[in-house]
Amino acid sequence: MSAKDNITNKLREAFAPESLDVTDESHLHEGHAGHRPGGETHFRVYIVSPAFEGKSRIERHRMINAALAAELAGSLHALAIKAQAPGEAGGA
């Protein structure tokens, strides 16, 4: 299973999102810290879930980081996150 699939599955299981997009951006970081041949080191996550209702941006990021703790402790070098509650989609 690819890192992208693993991240997607873990986030689906943890947050039952209405919307989820996981993008491997490793190719954009060639030559930078944490990049490895073969990629799967830098990801961008856009997620909309009711689990984020009433949570601050920091709390949302912490929730996602906790769900992906094993990946962050291993091969995942960078994770850009945009986490929203339903109704916030399309906002800043």
C-alpha positions as a Markdown table, in Angstrom:
| # | Residue | x | y | z |
|---|---|---|---|---|
| 1 | Met | 0.0 | 0.0 | 0.0 |
| 2 | Ser | 1.3 | 3.4 | -0.9 |
| 3 | Ala | 1.9 | 6.1 | 1.8 |
| 4 | Lys | -0.9 | 8.2 | 0.2 |
| 5 | Asp | -3.4 | 5.3 | 0.5 |
| 6 | Asn | -2.3 | 4.6 | 4.0 |
| 7 | Ile | -2.8 | 8.3 | 5.0 |
| 8 | Thr | -6.2 | 8.4 | 3.2 |
| 9 | Asn | -7.4 | 5.2 | 5.0 |
| 10 | Lys | -6.3 | 6.4 | 8.4 |
| 11 | Leu | -7.9 | 9.8 | 8.0 |
| 12 | Arg | -11.2 | 8.2 | 6.7 |
| 13 | Glu | -11.3 | 5.9 | 9.6 |
| 14 | Ala | -10.5 | 8.5 | 12.2 |
| 15 | Phe | -12.7 | 11.4 | 10.9 |
| 16 | Ala | -15.4 | 10.0 | 8.5 |
| 17 | Pro | -14.8 | 13.1 | 6.3 |
| 18 | Glu | -17.3 | 14.6 | 4.0 |
| 19 | Ser | -14.4 | 15.5 | 1.7 |
| 20 | Leu | -10.8 | 14.3 | 1.7 |
| 21 | Asp | -7.9 | 15.0 | -0.7 |
| 22 | Val | -4.4 | 13.7 | 0.0 |
| 23 | Thr | -1.8 | 14.9 | -2.5 |
| 24 | Asp | 1.8 | 13.6 | -2.7 |
| 25 | Glu | 3.9 | 16.7 | -3.2 |
| 26 | Ser | 7.3 | 15.0 | -2.7 |
| 27 | His | 8.4 | 15.8 | -6.3 |
| 28 | Leu | 8.2 | 19.5 | -5.4 |
| 29 | His | 10.8 | 19.0 | -2.7 |
| 30 | Glu | 13.7 | 17.3 | -4.5 |
| 31 | Gly | 16.9 | 18.5 | -3.1 |
| 32 | His | 15.3 | 19.8 | 0.1 |
| 33 | Ala | 15.5 | 18.3 | 3.7 |
| 34 | Gly | 13.6 | 15.1 | 4.1 |
| 35 | His | 13.3 | 14.2 | 0.5 |
| 36 | Arg | 14.2 | 10.7 | -0.5 |
| 37 | Pro | 14.3 | 9.0 | -3.9 |
| 38 | Gly | 11.0 | 7.5 | -4.6 |
| 39 | Gly | 9.1 | 10.3 | -2.8 |
| 40 | Glu | 6.3 | 9.7 | -0.4 |
| 41 | Thr | 7.8 | 12.1 | 2.1 |
| 42 | His | 5.8 | 15.4 | 1.6 |
| 43 | Phe | 2.0 | 15.5 | 1.5 |
| 44 | Arg | -0.8 | 18.0 | 1.5 |
| 45 | Val | -4.2 | 17.1 | 3.1 |
| 46 | Tyr | -7.5 | 18.9 | 2.6 |
| 47 | Ile | -10.2 | 17.5 | 4.8 |
| 48 | Val | -13.8 | 18.5 | 5.8 |
| 49 | Ser | -15.2 | 16.6 | 8.7 |
| 50 | Pro | -17.9 | 17.1 | 11.4 |
| 51 | Ala | -15.2 | 16.0 | 13.9 |
| 52 | Phe | -13.7 | 19.5 | 13.5 |
| 53 | Glu | -16.8 | 21.4 | 14.6 |
| 54 | Gly | -15.9 | 23.9 | 17.4 |
| 55 | Lys | -12.2 | 23.1 | 17.2 |
| 56 | Ser | -9.5 | 25.6 | 16.6 |
| 57 | Arg | -7.0 | 25.3 | 13.7 |
| 58 | Ile | -4.4 | 24.1 | 16.2 |
| 59 | Glu | -6.7 | 21.5 | 17.7 |
| 60 | Arg | -7.6 | 20.2 | 14.3 |
| 61 | His | -4.0 | 19.9 | 13.3 |
| 62 | Arg | -3.2 | 18.1 | 16.5 |
| 63 | Met | -6.1 | 15.6 | 15.9 |
| 64 | Ile | -4.7 | 14.8 | 12.4 |
| 65 | Asn | -1.1 | 14.6 | 13.7 |
| 66 | Ala | -2.3 | 12.1 | 16.4 |
| 67 | Ala | -4.1 | 10.0 | 13.8 |
| 68 | Leu | -0.9 | 9.9 | 11.7 |
| 69 | Ala | 1.6 | 9.6 | 14.5 |
| 70 | Ala | 3.2 | 6.4 | 13.2 |
| 71 | Glu | 3.7 | 8.0 | 9.8 |
| 72 | Leu | 5.1 | 11.2 | 11.2 |
| 73 | Ala | 7.5 | 9.2 | 13.3 |
| 74 | Gly | 8.7 | 7.3 | 10.3 |
| 75 | Ser | 8.9 | 8.1 | 6.6 |
| 76 | Leu | 6.6 | 11.1 | 6.5 |
| 77 | His | 8.7 | 14.3 | 6.6 |
| 78 | Ala | 6.2 | 17.1 | 6.0 |
| 79 | Leu | 2.4 | 17.4 | 6.1 |
| 80 | Ala | 0.5 | 20.5 | 5.0 |
| 81 | Ile | -3.0 | 20.5 | 6.4 |
| 82 | Lys | -6.2 | 22.4 | 5.7 |
| 83 | Ala | -8.9 | 21.0 | 8.0 |
| 84 | Gln | -12.4 | 22.4 | 8.0 |
| 85 | Ala | -15.8 | 21.6 | 9.5 |
| 86 | Pro | -18.8 | 21.3 | 7.2 |
| 87 | Gly | -20.0 | 24.8 | 6.1 |
| 88 | Glu | -16.5 | 26.2 | 6.3 |
| 89 | Ala | -15.5 | 24.8 | 2.9 |
| 90 | Gly | -14.5 | 27.4 | 0.5 |
| 91 | Gly | -13.5 | 29.8 | 3.3 |
| 92 | Ala | -10.0 | 31.1 | 4.0 |
